[in-house]
Every structure is written in structure tokens, then in C-alpha cells.
Amino acid sequence: MPQPIRLRKASPLRASCHQCSLSNLCLPLAVEESELDRLEDIMEQGRIFNRGEHIFDQSTPYRSCFAVRSGAVKTSIVSENGEEQVTGFFMPGELVGLDSMGSEHYACTARALERSSVCEFPVNRLEELTSKMPNLQHHMYNLMSQEIQGSHQLAMLLSKNTAEERVAALLLSLSSRFQRRRMSGTNFSLPMARSDIANFLGLAVETVSRVFTRFQNQCIINARGREIELLNVEALQMVTLEVARQNA
């Protein structure tokens, strides 16, 4: 049974957008320094969710979108027959819930992959603010466009012929996202379990493990549990470029 959304008190150590290291990735990116206070006034900062806890649930009333401040979040959809399909992984600085914009209910369930902190933006107040701040409105449109493009890329990813192509594309995506956060793009820890990766890529867990082992034997990566070191980024890129050529 989905867990109900539980209201939590904001952290007593209210962290300002002015000091946030993710401000160049999140909504403050589109807001002038003098207007940041208006954005801070509408949101609740520092909500903490432990691993496995639900941030929101599919088909419940849509009321807020969330910016990941620390940790990681996964989204999934449960079909009518009860099967879960993982639809995305969200890292610090990324917004969760944009796919429900314009709907009355959440289109998916969002769950913390590890202890995570999020900032909550009530949609009604955010819409009111964007109507007064054109730059913020334009940024929101861009974010929703990226959400749509991400859905298209996922469809293409799941249509690829080999497991190697799918795993390589995911590792390269995570690498670039870590780099945007000024973190290492070649040494990082996977926030998700192999089972979540397999579900997301439409593969068996055993297949994902075999691909990781094959990449390791080829000296493309070094994998120690969830710790990943990309030894040959060019080799991973060649895997995905070959698919792009085939689809051209």
C-alpha cells in the first residue's frame, strides 16, 4: 500500500537559497539576486526523508513540486496489475513532480533512495510567482521541456538492442549530471540499487550485473558495489555513438 504523504516541520537550520551550492542548477538560477527572498517565501526548505520514504504518491492530489537538495530520489509508476516501473532518478538540484504540471493528481510516486533533503514549492504559489517574474516562468517552461525530452530519451533508451548500450547510456548520463554539480564525473557512488537500474532499463538484474562485469573486464569501468570509476569514458561513448549511427 502506498504510504500517505506526511507533513514535516522544516529544519530549524533554515538554509537560504543565497548560500545554497545548487542555486546555479535549481530555480534560483532564473531569479535575480534581489528577488530570491520572494522565492524563498513560498517554499519550505530542508524537509528530510529517510531511505524508502515517500515524498508523494501516484494519483494523490498534486500540490507541490520538489527540488532535491541532498541525497537522491526515484520516481515510479505502478500499473493496474501492481507492477512497478521505475521512470527516473533525480539528483541534487533537480526538480521532481514537473511531469504532473497541469494535472490534478501526481503522475507517479517519488521515493527517497537514501536520506534526502528536499525543498517544497507549492504549485499554486509558484504559478502565482511565475506570472509576476517572466524569467522564472521561462525557466519553468525550459524545465518542463527537458522533462519531455527526457521521456523521449528514455523511450529511445529502452528501444536499444543491447544491454551494454542501455547501461553505458545511464552511466554517461550520471557522469554528466555529477559534473554539473562540480563533482567528479569519473568517480561516483550510485544512489540506486542494481534492481532499480534493471527495472529502469528494462533488463534483468542478472543482466545488469553481467554488463558491469564485462565492462570491468574490458577495463572500461571499475565497480566496487555501488562505487563506480569510469576508466574509459571514450569507450562508453563509442557504445552509444554506434547506436546513434544505426538510428540515423
N, C-alpha and C positions, 0 to 999 in steps of 0.2 A: 504493500500500500504506500502511495506517495506520502512523504512527510509534509505536514502543513507548514506554511511559512510562519516563522516565529519572529516576532518583533524583539529587537535587542536594543539595549541602550548604547549610545555612541560611546566610543572610548573617551575616558576623561582627558587623555592627551590628544586634544583635537589637533590634527595635522593640517596646516594650511596649504592650499594649492601653491602659495608663493614659495614654500620650501620644498615642495614635492619634486623628487628627481624625475618623475614621469610626466611632468607638466608639458614637455615637448612632444608627448605622444597622445595625451588624453585630451579632454575637452578644453582645458585652459590654452591649448595650442591656438585656438581660434579666438581667444578673448584678449583684449588689451589689458595691460597691467592694471590700469585704473578701474577696470570692470570686473576684476577677479572676485571682489567681495560680493558682487551680485550673484555670481555663480555659486560661491560658497554658501550664500544664504539659503539656497534652495535644496542643498544636498545634505545628506547625513554621512559623515566621514568615519572611517575606521570600524565598520561593522565586521566582526570576526566570525568565521565559520570554520569549524573543525573538519578534518577529513571525512568525507562521506555525507556531510550535512547538506541539505537542500537550500539553495538560495531562492529559487522559485520553482513551481511545479507546472507541468504541462496542463493546459486547459483551465487553470485558475485565472481570476481576473487580472488583466495586465495593468500594473500601476506604476512600475519603475523600470529603468534600465540601470545597469551596474557597471562601474569601472573597476577592474581588478587592480588593486594596489600592491598586493604581495600574494605569493602563492600561485595557484593555477586552478582553473575551473573547466569542467567539461559539460557539454550540452548533449542531450539525447532525446529521442522521440520513442515513445512506447506505442507499438501498433495495437490494433484491436485484439489480436491474439496474444498480447502480452510480451512480445519480443522487443528488446531494446536495441535501437540503432544509435550509436554514437555519431553525432553530427558535427562536433567541433571541439577544439581545445583553445582556451583563452589564457593569455599570459598577461603579466603586469602592464598596465597602460592601455589595454584593450577593453572594449565595451561589450557587455553581454546583454542580450534582450532586444537588440535592434531589429531582429527578424520579426518581432511582434508589433512593431510600429504600425499604427493604423488598425490594429485588431483589438477586440475586446478581451481576448484571452492570450496567455503565453502559448507560443507555438511549440515549445519544448520544455524540458526540465533542465535546470542548471544545478550542478553539484560540485562542491569543493573537492579537488583531487588531493589536497593537502591543507594544512592550516592556512587559511587565506583571509586577507583583509580586502574589503570592497568599499567603494563609495557609492551611495544610492542616490539616483536622480529621479524624483517623482515626475512622471511623464507630463502630467497636466501643468506643473510649474515650469518644466523645461520647455514645453511648447510655448507657453506664455513668454518666457525669456527670449527664445529664439525669434519671436515675432518683433522684439524690440532691438535685437542685436543681429544684423544681417550677416556678419562674419560667422557667428555661431551657427546660424541657420544653414549657411553654405557648407560649413564643416560637417554638420549633421547629414546633409544630403550626400556629401562625399563618403561619409562612413557607411551610410545605407547602400550606396553604390558598391562600395568594397564588399559589403555583406553579400550582395547579389553576385558579384564576380567570384567571391569565394565559393558560393554554391555551385556556380558553373564549373569552377576548377575542381571541386570535389566530384562532380559528375564525370568530368574527364578523367580524373584520377582513378575512379572506380571502374572506368571502361578500359583501362590499360590492360595489356595482355599478361604481363608477368608480375609476380610478387616483388621482384627486385625493383621494378620501375616504381611501384607504389611506395615501398619502404624508402627508396632513395629520395623520392619527391618529398616525403614527410620530413626526413632528416634535413634536407636542404631548406625547407620552409622553417623548421625550428631554428636552424642555424642563423638564417637571416633575421628572424624575429629577436633572437638573443642579441645579435649585433646592434639592432636598432635600440636596444636598451643599454647600450655601451657595455655589454658583457661579451665574453668570449663566444665566438661563433663556431669554434672548433673543439672546445671542452665545455660540456654542459651536462646537467642531470635531467633525465626525462622525468617530468612530473606525473606521467601516466604509466599504468601497468601495461605489460605486453598484451593482456587480454583486451584492454581498451584500444590499443593500437590495432590489434587484429580486427576488432569489431568495426572500427572507423574505416579501415582499408578493405573490409570485405574479405578477410582472409582467416584461416585457422591459426590459432595461437602457435601450433607446432610449425606452421609455415613461416610465420614471422621469426621465430627462433632460428630456423634453418637459414633464413636470409641473413640475419645478423651474424651467424657463424660463418656463412660463406663470405660475407664482406670482410669479416675479421681475418679469415684465412687468406684473402686476397690483399691484405694489408690496406684496405680502404678505410676501415674503422677499427677502433679498439673499444670493445664493450665489456664493462665490468658491472654486471647487474644493470642499474639504471644510469650508471656513469658512462658517458659516450665521449670518445675522442675521434674527431674526423681527421684521419691521416692523409687522405687523398680526396679533397673536395672536387678536383677536376674529374676524377673517375666517377663520382656520383653524378656530376653534371652531364657527363657523357651518356650515362644511362638514360636520363630524362631527355637529353637532346636527340637521342636516337628515336625516341617515341614521338617527339615533336616533328621530326622529319617524316616519319611514317604517316602522321596525321595531316601533313601539309598537302 
